[in-house]
């Protein structure tokens, strides 16, 4: 049997998916690691923990899959975006990685805006936000000059694992696009941006396509794990790009609504480059010569977790949400805005806070529960609306992944609010499956990503929008849109 391994390097764990040529996930393994919070707003991680986790995944697969060592042909990656890894001239890690969810870099973001001006959006196609990599680099330059003086290589998390496995420095364009150092349309590092911030281009790894070969597994590791073949390693992609690949988002008429702790509404752009003026993230895709756009809701599933833990901690989520089918669309006038930790799209506002609007004595816990789900979905619809208004997009189908795909009433709600048919994945494997698909494509198992998706990706039966609910939600959404500008005045 021939296998590919998709490795997903997340914020709290590393997961490996072993997939055969029929698209079946033969085995999976995972290993957890911790976060370092030195003070509020700081979020760091030891890259060595990723290596230990990777070794554990290999060891588990060796033990549980009898022909793993003889069947493994290719490896690719999905990885948390933006996080900064710094290496010295001996390829030793200089300090813990500063993660995507680290917020210490507000001052550096303002510096980037001041120095780049209109060139920021013209070159990088994205706003300067604390999560991106360039602000983290500037923070190290300003606050840890002794560390910066030793830097010779800048890397992103999944690419550090690629270096560990192959000994080669590479990144891919989808991950590079999240650094604010890539000229997104030219698909190359921006010499202009690098020079403005005193970053030698030699510090940046070669940026290639996500399914391009970046090396083979080092002899030492082949021997350690007993691998019998020359195992090819492919660049891989950013987590959201790989999630889109793994969900089969391969045309502009199909969107993806992902609801985890945060939420993402993502669209495949192909070769088109609509100007969203920074209101949406716009990145190079893991698919060759293509782009994707995405909006972010900072507290999607987090809003539901907060609500349950605060007001119904004794209930399971299934019990909490069971009665919402008895509540009409629009929750009888109760509206929730999920701004409990600020908001990203379309309001880049870290200080706005959430609200319940329209409470009256007829509202029950079930009303509040339903309004939370509606508010999260309305926030994602903000991104869908931008894509429609700026790029003229009409989505005929939306793939729901994460928590929003696990409840039938929430799936119907999405169909009604987005006014599109909704499907879920029969076996949701997340970005790791997209990474495995990139490895399968790189190994030559398929002629193109479309034929790979036909084999690897399966959907549940579509949930259709209910016309009466669509009409109700169209009116309610207009009320929802009016909340932010009015609440902003009194925050």
Secondary structure, 3 states (H helix, E strand, C coil): CCEEEEEEECCCEEEEEEEECCCCEEEEEEEECCCECCCCCCCEECHHHHHHHHHHHHHHHHHHCCCHHHHEEEEEEEECCCCEEEECCCCCECCCEECCCCCCCHHHHHHHHHHHCCHHHHHHCCCCCCCCHHHHHHHHHHHCHHHHCCCCEEECHHHHHHHHHHCCCEEEHHHHHHHCCEECCCCEECHHHHHHCCCCHHHECEEECCCCEEEECCHHHHHHHCCCCCCEEECCEEHHHHHHHHCCCCCCCEEEEEECCCEEEEEEEECCCCCCCCCCEEEECCCCCCEEEEEEECCCHHHHHHHHHHHCCCCCHHHHHHHHHHCCCCHHHCEEECCCCCECCCCCECCCCCEEECCCCCCCHHHHHHHHHHHHHHHHHHHHHHHHHHHCCCCCEEEEEEHHHCCHHHHHHHHHHHCCEEEEECCCCCHHHHHHHHHHHHCCCCCCHHHHHHHHCCECCCECCCHHHHHHHHHHHHHHHHHHHHHHCCC
